Amino acid sequence: MIKIKRVYDEIAESDGSRILVDRLWPRGLSKDKAKVEVWLKDIAPSDELRKWFGHDPEKWNEFKRRYFEELKDKKELVGMIIEKSKIGTATLLYGAKEEKYNNAVALKEFIEVQKV
């Protein structure tokens, strides 16, 4: 099972493997307090794509298209998340305030399509 959660939200046992999928470490959060099992910064969108998108809902579909293209070259990292989700829960962590339009949501969608 794959879940999505903001890294600043309360940690729960049901989170399972906590995987940070942002390129940048979340502001004001210590590594000890975040309880991140794996930081996959290389699975995050490129800096260019991240800055272009800026969490703009009007750019969401184009962002996903471009991000999915980038993810095609990151099969090993995507596979790691898939494997963790087969063993138990894998929670994709993100730092953005935007809950609907962020790279963790897009990444989960990409993985779910891959698994079908």
MIMARLUM-996409 format. One line per field, with one value per atom (N, C-alpha, C): residue in one letter; atom name; x, y, z. Coordinates in Angstrom, 1 decimal. Atoms other than C-alpha are relative to their C-alpha. Layout:
<nodes>
type: a:... .
atom: CA:... .
px: X:... .
py: Y:... .
pz: Z:... .
</nodes>
This chain:
<nodes>
type: m:m:m:i:i:i:k:k:k:i:i:i:k:k:k:r:r:r:v:v:v:y:y:y:d:d:d:e:e:e:i:i:i:a:a:a:e:e:e:s:s:s:d:d:d:g:g:g:s:s:s:r:r:r:i:i:i:l:l:l:v:v:v:d:d:d:r:r:r:l:l:l:w:w:w:p:p:p:r:r:r:g:g:g:l:l:l:s:s:s:k:k:k:d:d:d:k:k:k:a:a:a:k:k:k:v:v:v:e:e:e:v:v:v:w:w:w:l:l:l:k:k:k:d:d:d:i:i:i:a:a:a:p:p:p:s:s:s:d:d:d:e:e:e:l:l:l:r:r:r:k:k:k:w:w:w:f:f:f:g:g:g:h:h:h:d:d:d:p:p:p:e:e:e:k:k:k:w:w:w:n:n:n:e:e:e:f:f:f:k:k:k:r:r:r:r:r:r:y:y:y:f:f:f:e:e:e:e:e:e:l:l:l:k:k:k:d:d:d:k:k:k:k:k:k:e:e:e:l:l:l:v:v:v:g:g:g:m:m:m:i:i:i:i:i:i:e:e:e:k:k:k:s:s:s:k:k:k:i:i:i:g:g:g:t:t:t:a:a:a:t:t:t:l:l:l:l:l:l:y:y:y:g:g:g:a:a:a:k:k:k:e:e:e:e:e:e:k:k:k:y:y:y:n:n:n:n:n:n:a:a:a:v:v:v:a:a:a:l:l:l:k:k:k:e:e:e:f:f:f:i:i:i:e:e:e:v:v:v:q:q:q:k:k:k:v:v:v .
atom: N:CA:C:N:CA:C:N:CA:C:N:CA:C:N:CA:C:N:CA:C:N:CA:C:N:CA:C:N:CA:C:N:CA:C:N:CA:C:N:CA:C:N:CA:C:N:CA:C:N:CA:C:N:CA:C:N:CA:C:N:CA:C:N:CA:C:N:CA:C:N:CA:C:N:CA:C:N:CA:C:N:CA:C:N:CA:C:N:CA:C:N:CA:C:N:CA:C:N:CA:C:N:CA:C:N:CA:C:N:CA:C:N:CA:C:N:CA:C:N:CA:C:N:CA:C:N:CA:C:N:CA:C:N:CA:C:N:CA:C:N:CA:C:N:CA:C:N:CA:C:N:CA:C:N:CA:C:N:CA:C:N:CA:C:N:CA:C:N:CA:C:N:CA:C:N:CA:C:N:CA:C:N:CA:C:N:CA:C:N:CA:C:N:CA:C:N:CA:C:N:CA:C:N:CA:C:N:CA:C:N:CA:C:N:CA:C:N:CA:C:N:CA:C:N:CA:C:N:CA:C:N:CA:C:N:CA:C:N:CA:C:N:CA:C:N:CA:C:N:CA:C:N:CA:C:N:CA:C:N:CA:C:N:CA:C:N:CA:C:N:CA:C:N:CA:C:N:CA:C:N:CA:C:N:CA:C:N:CA:C:N:CA:C:N:CA:C:N:CA:C:N:CA:C:N:CA:C:N:CA:C:N:CA:C:N:CA:C:N:CA:C:N:CA:C:N:CA:C:N:CA:C:N:CA:C:N:CA:C:N:CA:C:N:CA:C:N:CA:C:N:CA:C:N:CA:C:N:CA:C:N:CA:C:N:CA:C:N:CA:C:N:CA:C:N:CA:C:N:CA:C:N:CA:C:N:CA:C:N:CA:C:N:CA:C:N:CA:C:N:CA:C:N:CA:C .
px: 0.8:0.0:0.9:-0.7:1.2:-0.9:0.7:0.1:0.8:-0.6:0.9:-0.2:0.1:1.6:1.0:-0.9:3.0:1.1:-1.1:6.4:-0.2:0.2:5.3:-1.1:1.2:2.2:0.6:-0.3:2.2:0.4:-0.4:4.1:-0.9:0.8:2.1:0.6:-0.5:3.0:-0.5:0.6:0.7:0.7:-0.8:3.1:0.8:-0.9:5.3:1.3:-1.2:8.3:-0.3:0.1:8.6:1.0:-0.9:10.1:-0.2:0.0:10.9:0.3:-0.1:10.4:0.2:-0.4:11.5:1.5:-1.4:14.7:0.7:-0.6:15.2:-0.5:0.4:15.1:-1.0:1.0:12.0:0.6:-0.5:12.7:-0.4:0.3:12.9:-0.3:0.3:12.7:1.3:-1.2:15.5:-0.2:0.1:16.3:-0.5:0.5:15.7:-1.5:1.5:12.2:-0.8:0.8:11.2:-0.2:0.1:11.8:-0.1:0.0:12.5:0.9:-0.7:13.6:1.0:-0.8:14.8:-0.3:0.1:15.4:0.3:-0.3:15.0:-0.1:0.0:15.9:0.1:-0.2:16.8:-1.3:1.3:13.2:-0.9:0.8:11.9:0.2:-0.1:11.2:1.3:-1.2:14.2:-0.3:0.2:14.8:-0.7:0.6:13.8:-1.5:1.5:10.4:-0.7:0.6:9.8:-0.3:0.1:10.4:-1.1:1.0:8.3:-1.4:1.3:5.4:-0.5:0.3:5.3:-1.4:1.3:2.2:-1.2:1.1:0.0:-1.0:1.0:-3.2:-0.2:0.2:-3.5:1.1:-1.1:-0.1:0.1:-0.1:-0.9:0.1:0.0:-1.6:1.3:-1.3:1.5:1.1:-1.0:3.6:0.1:0.0:2.5:0.6:-0.6:3.3:1.5:-1.5:6.8:0.7:-0.5:7.4:0.0:0.1:6.3:1.1:-1.1:8.8:1.4:-1.2:11.6:0.0:0.0:10.5:0.3:-0.3:10.9:1.5:-1.5:14.7:0.4:-0.3:14.4:-0.7:0.7:13.1:0.5:-0.5:15.4:-0.6:0.5:14.1:-1.5:1.4:10.5:-0.2:0.0:11.1:0.2:-0.2:12.3:-1.3:1.2:9.1:-1.1:1.0:7.0:0.3:-0.4:9.0:-0.4:0.3:8.5:-1.6:1.5:4.7:-0.5:0.5:4.5:0.2:-0.3:6.1:-1.0:0.9:3.9:-0.4:0.4:2.9:1.2:-1.0:5.1:-0.7:0.6:4.3:1.0:-0.8:5.6:-0.2:0.0:6.5:0.4:-0.3:6.5:-0.1:-0.1:7.1:-1.0:0.8:4.8:-1.3:1.2:1.8:-1.2:1.0:-0.2:-0.2:0.3:-1.9:-0.4:0.5:-3.5:1.0:-0.8:-0.9:1.5:-1.4:2.5:0.6:-0.6:5.1:-0.3:0.3:4.2:-1.3:1.3:0.6:0.3:-0.3:2.0:0.8:-0.8:4.5:-0.8:0.9:1.9:-0.9:0.8:-0.3:0.9:-0.9:2.7:0.2:-0.3:3.5:-1.2:1.2:-0.1:-0.3:0.2:-0.3:1.1:-1.0:3.0:-0.3:0.3:1.8:-1.2:1.1:-1.3:0.4 .
py: -1.2:0.0:1.2:-1.3:3.5:1.1:-1.2:6.5:1.3:-1.3:10.2:0.8:-0.7:12.4:1.2:-1.2:15.9:-0.4:0.4:15.4:0.7:-0.7:17.9:-0.6:0.6:15.9:-1.0:0.9:13.7:-1.4:1.4:10.4:-1.0:1.1:7.3:-1.4:1.4:3.6:-0.5:0.5:3.0:0.6:-0.6:5.1:-1.1:1.0:2.1:0.6:-0.6:3.0:1.5:-1.4:6.8:0.4:-0.3:7.9:1.5:-1.4:11.6:0.0:0.0:12.3:1.4:-1.4:16.0:0.1:-0.2:17.2:0.8:-0.8:19.7:-0.5:0.4:18.8:1.1:-0.9:20.3:1.0:-1.1:23.7:-0.3:0.0:23.7:-1.4:1.4:19.9:-0.8:0.8:17.9:-1.4:1.4:14.5:-0.9:0.8:13.0:0.1:-0.2:14.5:-0.5:0.4:13.6:-1.5:1.5:9.9:-0.5:0.5:9.4:-1.2:1.3:5.9:0.2:-0.2:6.8:1.4:-1.3:10.2:-0.2:0.2:9.7:1.3:-1.3:13.2:-0.1:0.1:11.9:-0.4:0.4:10.7:1.3:-1.2:14.3:0.6:-0.7:16.5:0.8:-0.8:18.3:1.4:-1.4:21.8:0.8:-0.8:23.3:-0.3:0.3:21.4:0.5:-0.4:22.1:1.5:-1.4:25.8:0.5:-0.4:26.0:-0.3:0.4:24.2:0.9:-0.9:26.2:-0.3:0.4:24.2:0.7:-0.7:26.0:-1.1:1.0:23.9:0.0:0.0:25.1:-0.7:0.6:23.6:-1.5:1.3:20.3:-1.2:1.1:18.0:0.1:-0.1:19.3:-0.3:0.4:19.0:-1.5:1.5:15.3:-0.6:0.6:14.6:0.1:-0.2:16.1:-0.8:0.7:14.5:-1.5:1.4:11.1:-0.4:0.2:11.4:-0.1:0.1:12.1:-1.3:1.2:9.1:-1.2:1.2:6.7:-0.3:0.2:7.2:-0.4:0.2:6.4:-1.3:1.3:2.8:-0.7:0.6:1.6:0.7:-0.7:4.3:-0.3:0.3:3.7:-1.5:1.4:-0.1:-0.1:0.1:0.5:0.3:-0.4:2.2:-1.1:1.1:-0.6:-1.2:1.1:-3.2:0.2:-0.3:-1.5:0.0:0.0:-1.2:-1.4:1.4:-4.9:-0.7:0.6:-5.7:0.6:-0.7:-3.2:1.3:-1.3:0.4:0.8:-0.9:2.9:1.4:-1.3:6.5:1.0:-1.0:9.1:1.4:-1.3:12.3:1.1:-1.2:15.8:1.2:-1.1:19.2:1.1:-1.1:21.5:0.1:-0.3:23.2:-0.5:0.4:22.2:-1.5:1.4:18.9:-0.8:0.7:18.1:0.0:-0.2:19.4:0.0:0.1:18.1:-1.2:1.1:15.7:-1.4:1.3:13.0:-0.6:0.5:12.8:-0.5:0.5:12.6:-1.3:1.2:10.0:-1.2:1.1:7.8:-0.4:0.3:8.1:-0.8:0.7:7.1:-1.4:1.3:4.1:-0.9:0.8:2.9:-0.4:0.3:3.0:-1.0:0.9:1.1:-1.4:1.3:-1.7:-0.7:0.7:-2.4:-0.9 .
pz: 0.0:0.0:0.0:0.0:-0.8:0.5:-0.6:1.2:-0.3:0.2:0.9:1.3:-1.2:3.9:0.0:-0.2:4.6:1.1:-1.0:6.4:1.3:-1.2:9.0:0.8:-0.7:10.0:1.0:-1.1:13.1:-0.6:0.4:12.7:0.6:-0.5:13.0:-0.3:0.3:13.2:-1.3:1.2:10.3:-1.3:1.1:8.1:-0.7:0.6:7.6:-0.4:0.5:5.5:-0.4:0.3:5.5:-1.0:1.1:2.2:-0.4:0.4:1.6:-1.5:1.4:-2.1:-0.6:0.4:-2.2:-0.3:0.3:-3.7:1.2:-1.1:-0.8:1.3:-1.3:2.9:0.5:-0.5:4.6:1.0:-0.8:6.3:1.5:-1.4:10.1:0.6:-0.5:10.5:0.1:-0.2:12.0:-0.6:0.6:10.5:1.1:-1.1:13.9:0.2:-0.1:14.2:-1.1:1.2:10.7:-0.1:0.1:11.1:-1.4:1.4:7.4:-0.1:0.2:6.6:-1.2:1.3:3.0:-0.5:0.7:1.3:-1.4:1.4:-2.4:-0.7:0.6:-3.5:-1.5:1.5:-7.0:-0.7:0.6:-7.6:-0.1:0.1:-7.2:-1.4:1.3:-10.2:-0.1:0.2:-11.7:0.5:-0.5:-10.3:-1.0:1.0:-13.6:-0.1:0.0:-13.6:1.2:-1.3:-9.9:0.0:0.0:-10.4:-1.0:1.1:-13.6:0.6:-0.5:-11.9:1.1:-1.1:-8.6:0.6:-0.6:-7.5:-0.5:0.7:-10.0:-0.5:0.5:-10.5:-1.5:1.4:-14.0:-0.8:0.7:-14.9:0.4:-0.6:-13.1:-1.0:1.0:-16.1:-0.8:0.7:-18.0:0.9:-0.9:-14.9:0.2:-0.1:-14.5:-1.2:1.2:-18.1:-0.1:0.1:-17.9:1.1:-1.1:-14.5:-0.3:0.3:-15.7:-1.0:1.0:-18.6:0.8:-0.8:-16.0:0.8:-0.8:-13.9:-0.8:0.9:-16.9:0.1:-0.1:-16.3:1.4:-1.4:-12.6:0.5:-0.3:-12.7:1.3:-1.2:-9.9:1.3:-1.1:-7.5:0.1:0.0:-8.5:0.5:-0.4:-8.1:1.5:-1.5:-4.5:0.7:-0.6:-3.6:-0.2:0.2:-5.2:0.9:-0.9:-3.3:1.4:-1.4:0.0:0.2:-0.1:-0.8:0.0:0.0:-1.4:1.4:-1.3:2.0:1.1:-1.0:3.9:-0.5:0.4:3.8:-0.3:0.4:2.0:0.0:-0.1:2.9:-0.7:0.7:0.4:0.7:-0.7:2.3:-0.9:0.7:0.9:0.9:-0.9:2.4:-0.4:0.5:0.3:0.8:-0.7:1.8:-0.8:0.9:-1.3:0.1:-0.2:-0.7:-1.2:1.2:-4.1:-1.1:1.1:-6.5:0.4:-0.4:-5.5:-0.6:0.6:-6.7:0.6:-0.7:-4.1:-0.6:0.6:-5.5:-1.4:1.4:-9.1:0.0:-0.1:-8.1:0.4:-0.4:-6.4:-1.2:1.2:-9.6:-1.0:1.0:-11.8:0.4:-0.5:-9.6:-0.1:0.1:-9.5:-1.5:1.4:-13.3:-0.4:0.3:-13.5:0.5:-0.7:-11.2:-0.7:0.7:-13.4:-1.1 .
</nodes>
